[in-house]
Amino acid sequence: MVGLGRLSALLAPPERQAMALQLVGAGFAMLAILVLARGLGATMAGHYAAVSQTVLFAGIAAIFGYDQALTRAVSGELAQQRIGQARAALRHYGGRVALGVIIAGVIAALASPHLEGIAFPPMPGWFLPLAVLAFALLRMTAAALRGAMHMRMAQGVLTLQPAILLALFVLLWGEGWAREFEPLGDAYMASLALAALFGAALLWRVVRQWPASEPEAFQSRAPDAYSMGLAGLIIAFTNWAEIAALGLWTDAASMGVFRVCVQLLLPFQLVYSAFAFSVSPLYAQMLAREEYHAVWERYRADRQFLLLMGGAGTVAMVALGQPILGFLGEEFRAGLVPLAIMASSLLLNLYTATSGIMLTMAHREDIFRQLTIASLLSSVLCILLLVPQYGMLGTAISVALGVVIREGGAYIAARRIIPGHK
C-alpha cells in the first residue's frame, strides 16, 4: 500500500498523468512493431522503419518548431487572460504550418521515386504528402491542447495513433498478412489521419468554451520558432540519416532489427520527451516570473521522477533483450549490443532531465541550437566512418554520441545560466 501510495502521489500532477498516457502510447507503438517483426520478419520491419522515419522527418520539417511556439504562446496568453491573442496564435501558427506542409509535401512527393536506394518500398505518389499533412495536424492539435493546459487530453490524442496502428496491424495479421508493404502503409496512414481528426474535434470543443473576444492580430514569434524548429529538424534528420545509412550500406533487414531495438527503448525515451513537453508551460511561467529557486526545485523533483519511471525499465529491457530479440527470430539477435549502447545514452538523457526545455523556455534556444548542431556533426561523422564497416553497431554509437553532446551540454549550460541552482 505504501508503494501504491507513493506512485499515486508521483502521478498526481496532471502533467505526469499526461506522461503516463504517452508511455502507454509508446507501449502500443512497441507492440505494433513487434507484431510486424514477428509476423513478417526483419526486412518488412525495415521497410516500415524507412517509411515512418521519412514521414517523421518531413513532418517535423513542415512544423519547424511551431508546435512548441504554439504551446508557449497559447499558455502565456491564457495565463494573462488574453483570449483574443490565444485565438490569434492558433490562426497564426496554423497558417505557418499549412505553408510548411505544402512545401514539405511537394518535396516528399518529388523525392519519393528516388528513395528505393535506402530500402523505401514502392508507394503511391500521394502517400508521403498526405501522411505529412496528417502528422502535422496531429502534432499541432496536441500542441494547442497542451498550451490550453489540457495536458491529459493532448497526450491522449497522441496515444490514440499507435493504438489504432496496433489494432490495424493485428487485423492484418489475422487476415493472413499481405506480402507487399502497401496495406501496412495504408494502416499507418489511417492511424495518423484518424487520430489527427479526433484531436482537431477536441480542440474545436475546447476553443468554443473560451470567452468571446474580438479578432486580433498576433505578434509573430517567428525567431523563437525558428530556433526551436532548427533543433527539432536536426534531431529528426539525424534519426532519419541513421536509418537511411543502414539501408544504403547494409540492407532492409538491418534497418528492421535496428528499428526494433529503438522501439524497445522508446517507451522509456518517451518518459523523458513526453514529460518534458508536458511541463514546458510550467517552466515558461516560472521563468517569466523569475522564480528561479522554484525552477530548480521543480527540476530536481522531475529528475527523480524520470529516473524512477524510466531508468529501471531501461535496465530491465537490456536484461531481457536477448530473449525478446530471440523470440522475434534469429536475425534479430544481432541487435543486442546496439540495444545496450543506446540504453546507456538513454540513462544519461533521463539524468539530465528537463535541462533542454529549461533553456528553451528561458529564451536561450541559441545555446540548445548550438549543442544540437554539434551533436549533428558528430553523429554524421560517426555514420560516415562507422556504419559502412560496422553496420548497426556504428549507428548505435552515433545515437549515443549525439545524446552525450546535446543533453549533457544542455545540463551544464542550464546550471551556469539559470540562477538558483544549489
C-alpha positions, 0 to 999 in steps of 0.5 A, spaced: 500 500 500 505 504 501 508 503 494 501 504 491 501 510 495 507 513 493 506 512 485 499 515 486 502 521 489 508 521 483 502 521 478 498 526 481 500 532 477 496 532 471 502 533 467 505 526 469 498 523 468 499 526 461 506 522 461 503 516 463 498 516 457 504 517 452 508 511 455 502 507 454 502 510 447 509 508 446 507 501 449 502 500 443 507 503 438 512 497 441 507 492 440 505 494 433 512 493 431 513 487 434 507 484 431 510 486 424 517 483 426 514 477 428 509 476 423 513 478 417 520 478 419 526 483 419 526 486 412 518 488 412 520 491 419 525 495 415 521 497 410 516 500 415 522 503 419 524 507 412 517 509 411 515 512 418 522 515 419 521 519 412 514 521 414 517 523 421 522 527 418 518 531 413 513 532 418 517 535 423 520 539 417 513 542 415 512 544 423 519 547 424 518 548 431 511 551 431 508 546 435 512 548 441 511 556 439 504 554 439 504 551 446 508 557 449 504 562 446 497 559 447 499 558 455 502 565 456 496 568 453 491 564 457 495 565 463 494 573 462 487 572 460 488 574 453 483 570 449 483 574 443 491 573 442 490 565 444 485 565 438 490 569 434 496 564 435 492 558 433 490 562 426 497 564 426 501 558 427 496 554 423 497 558 417 505 557 418 504 550 418 499 549 412 505 553 408 510 548 411 506 542 409 505 544 402 512 545 401 514 539 405 509 535 401 511 537 394 518 535 396 516 528 399 512 527 393 518 529 388 523 525 392 519 519 393 521 515 386 528 516 388 528 513 395 528 505 393 536 506 394 535 506 402 530 500 402 523 505 401 518 500 398 514 502 392 508 507 394 503 511 391 505 518 389 500 521 394 502 517 400 508 521 403 504 528 402 498 526 405 501 522 411 505 529 412 499 533 412 496 528 417 502 528 422 502 535 422 495 536 424 496 531 429 502 534 432 499 541 432 492 539 435 496 536 441 500 542 441 494 547 442 491 542 447 497 542 451 498 550 451 490 550 453 493 546 459 489 540 457 495 536 458 491 529 459 487 530 453 493 532 448 497 526 450 491 522 449 490 524 442 497 522 441 496 515 444 490 514 440 495 513 433 499 507 435 493 504 438 489 504 432 496 502 428 496 496 433 489 494 432 490 495 424 496 491 424 493 485 428 487 485 423 492 484 418 495 479 421 489 475 422 487 476 415 493 472 413 498 478 412 499 481 405 506 480 402 507 487 399 508 493 404 502 497 401 496 495 406 501 496 412 502 503 409 495 504 408 494 502 416 499 507 418 496 512 414 489 511 417 492 511 424 495 518 423 489 521 419 484 518 424 487 520 430 489 527 427 481 528 426 479 526 433 484 531 436 482 537 431 474 535 434 477 536 441 480 542 440 474 545 436 470 543 443 475 546 447 476 553 443 468 554 443 468 554 451 473 560 451 470 567 452 468 571 446 473 576 444 474 580 438 479 578 432 486 580 433 492 580 430 498 576 433 505 578 434 509 573 430 514 569 434 517 567 428 525 567 431 523 563 437 520 558 432 525 558 428 530 556 433 526 551 436 524 548 429 532 548 427 533 543 433 527 539 432 529 538 424 536 536 426 534 531 431 529 528 426 534 528 420 539 525 424 534 519 426 532 519 419 540 519 416 541 513 421 536 509 418 537 511 411 545 509 412 543 502 414 539 501 408 544 504 403 550 500 406 547 494 409 540 492 407 532 492 409 533 487 414 538 491 418 534 497 418 528 492 421 532 489 427 535 496 428 528 499 428 526 494 433 531 495 438 529 503 438 522 501 439 524 497 445 527 503 448 522 508 446 517 507 451 522 509 456 525 515 451 518 517 451 518 518 459 523 523 458 520 527 451 513 526 453 514 529 460 518 534 458 513 537 453 508 536 458 511 541 463 514 546 458 508 551 460 510 550 467 517 552 466 515 558 461 511 561 467 516 560 472 521 563 468 517 569 466 516 570 473 523 569 475 522 564 480 528 561 479 529 557 486 522 554 484 525 552 477 530 548 480 526 545 485 521 543 480 527 540 476 530 536 481 523 533 483 522 531 475 529 528 475 527 523 480 521 522 477 524 520 470 529 516 473 524 512 477 519 511 471 524 510 466 531 508 468 529 501 471 525 499 465 531 501 461 535 496 465 530 491 465 529 491 457 537 490 456 536 484 461 531 481 457 533 483 450 536 477 448 530 473 449 525 478 446 530 479 440 530 471 440 523 470 440 522 475 434 527 470 430 534 469 429 536 475 425 534 479 430 539 477 435 544 481 432 541 487 435 543 486 442 549 490 443 546 496 439 540 495 444 545 496 450 549 502 447 543 506 446 540 504 453 546 507 456 545 514 452 538 513 454 540 513 462 544 519 461 538 523 457 533 521 463 539 524 468 539 530 465 532 531 465 528 537 463 535 541 462 533 542 454 526 545 455 529 549 461 533 553 456 528 553 451 523 556 455 528 561 458 529 564 451 536 561 450 534 556 444 541 559 441 545 555 446 540 548 445 541 550 437 548 550 438 549 543 442 544 540 437 548 542 431 554 539 434 551 533 436 549 533 428 556 533 426 558 528 430 553 523 429 554 524 421 561 523 422 560 517 426 555 514 420 560 516 415 566 512 418 562 507 422 556 504 419 559 502 412 564 497 416 560 496 422 553 496 420 548 497 426 553 497 431 556 504 428 549 507 428 548 505 435 554 509 437 552 515 433 545 515 437 549 515 443 554 520 441 549 525 439 545 524 446 552 525 450 553 532 446 546 535 446 543 533 453 549 533 457 551 540 454 544 542 455 545 540 463 551 544 464 549 550 460 542 550 464 546 550 471 551 556 469 545 560 466 539 559 470 540 562 477 538 558 483 541 552 482 544 549 489 
